[in-house]
């Protein structure tokens, strides 16, 4: 009796979905809680594969296929909440919300919210380093 190709014996199901298509607190999904929740849901449904579309910086026309880099990640996919949890951003940084639309992502508004959060976090980190440097030089 013929058993077929060995790779066909272990079948699995999956889904093709870009991270930005997930619901998220800042206008689009990101690689934080939205992605984790989605993976948990996939597991519950018996799906074993999540094929992710390109996650590089979006290019012309907000397309992930016209990225200027194949090595970088789109900053909008970085989870502000995860950065807050890891102590890399102040809690207030994740408070801003981009206006939501049921049918289209407003990338400009989402960039504005996340850009403000990243800038705020960078200022806080820079001022902490300055205070630490000042304290260290006074102690010497």
C-alpha distance (Angstrom), angle and dihedral (degrees) to the residues before:
residue distance angle dihedral
X1 . . .
X2 3.83 . .
X3 3.81 115.7 .
X4 3.81 98.7 -173.7
X5 3.76 130.1 -135.5
X6 3.84 114.0 -22.7
X7 3.83 92.6 -128.5
X8 3.80 91.5 56.9
X9 3.81 92.5 57.9
X10 3.81 92.9 72.4
X11 3.79 103.7 55.3
X12 3.75 123.1 179.8
X13 3.78 139.1 176.6
X14 3.76 130.6 -132.6
X15 3.76 146.6 161.6
X16 3.79 137.0 -121.3
X17 3.80 111.0 -136.7
X18 3.79 134.8 148.6
X19 3.80 115.4 -128.7
X20 3.82 90.9 -123.4
X21 3.82 89.2 62.7
X22 3.79 91.1 67.2
X23 3.81 118.1 93.2
X24 3.78 112.3 -100.2
X25 3.78 140.4 174.5
X26 3.82 94.8 -115.4
X27 3.79 103.4 47.6
X28 3.82 99.4 -77.0
X29 3.78 139.3 39.1
X30 3.79 119.2 -90.8
X31 3.80 139.0 -169.9
X32 3.81 92.5 -87.9
X33 3.79 129.4 72.0
X34 3.85 95.5 -22.0
X35 3.81 91.2 58.2
X36 3.81 93.4 43.0
X37 3.81 91.6 49.9
X38 3.80 89.9 49.1
X39 3.81 92.3 50.4
X40 3.79 90.7 49.7
X41 3.82 90.2 50.6
X42 3.81 90.8 48.2
X43 3.78 90.1 52.5
X44 3.82 91.9 50.5
X45 3.81 90.7 52.4
X46 3.79 92.7 51.4
X47 3.82 94.7 -110.6
X48 3.77 112.5 140.9
X49 3.80 103.0 -177.7
X50 3.79 131.8 64.9
X51 3.78 109.5 -175.9
X52 3.78 105.8 -158.7
X53 3.79 121.3 -155.5
X54 3.83 117.9 -133.8
X55 3.81 113.9 -53.9
X56 3.81 97.8 -168.0
X57 3.80 121.8 119.1
X58 3.78 109.2 -62.8
X59 3.77 115.9 -112.8
X60 3.75 137.8 -166.9
X61 3.79 112.8 -7.6
X62 3.84 91.0 11.9
X63 3.79 88.8 -77.4
X64 3.81 121.3 155.6
X65 3.81 86.9 -152.3
X66 3.81 95.2 64.7
X67 3.79 97.0 55.1
X68 3.78 120.6 151.6
X69 3.81 90.9 -139.8
X70 3.77 136.9 39.6
X71 3.81 91.4 -164.9
X72 3.80 104.1 48.3
X73 3.80 127.5 77.7
X74 3.79 125.6 -128.9
X75 3.84 104.2 -101.1
X76 3.82 90.5 -139.9
X77 3.81 88.2 67.4
X78 3.81 92.5 60.5
X79 3.80 108.9 102.5
X80 3.80 112.6 -122.6
X81 3.81 89.6 -164.1
X82 3.81 91.9 55.3
X83 3.82 90.5 49.4
X84 3.82 89.3 51.5
X85 3.81 90.7 47.9
X86 3.81 90.1 51.1
X87 3.81 90.8 50.1
X88 3.81 93.6 -114.0
X89 3.81 95.0 116.3
X90 3.80 130.3 33.4
X91 3.81 114.9 -106.2
X92 3.83 92.1 -110.9
X93 3.82 89.6 61.7
X94 3.78 93.4 75.8
X95 3.81 94.5 48.0
X96 3.83 98.8 87.6
X97 3.77 118.8 94.0
X98 3.77 129.1 -157.8
X99 3.79 115.7 -134.3
X100 3.79 109.2 -94.1
X101 3.78 126.3 -134.3
X102 3.79 123.5 -172.6
X103 3.78 95.5 -137.2
X104 3.82 109.6 27.6
X105 3.76 138.1 36.4
X106 3.79 114.2 -123.4
X107 3.81 96.9 -143.0
X108 3.81 93.0 177.8
X109 3.82 92.8 56.2
X110 3.81 91.9 42.5
X111 3.83 90.7 51.0
X112 3.80 90.3 49.2
X113 3.82 92.3 53.2
X114 3.80 94.9 45.0
X115 3.81 93.8 40.0
X116 3.79 89.9 55.1
X117 3.81 90.5 49.2
X118 3.81 93.5 48.5
X119 3.83 91.5 46.9
X120 3.79 91.2 49.1
X121 3.79 91.3 49.4
X122 3.80 92.2 47.7
X123 3.81 91.1 51.0
X124 3.82 90.5 50.1
X125 3.81 92.5 48.8
X126 3.82 91.3 46.8
X127 3.80 92.9 49.7
X128 3.83 91.0 47.1
X129 3.81 89.8 52.7
X130 3.81 90.4 48.4
X131 3.83 91.4 50.4
X132 3.81 91.2 47.4
X133 3.81 91.2 48.9
X134 3.81 91.0 48.2
X135 3.80 92.2 48.5
X136 3.81 91.3 48.0
X137 3.82 92.9 50.2
X138 3.82 91.5 48.6
X139 3.80 90.1 51.4
X140 3.83 92.1 54.4
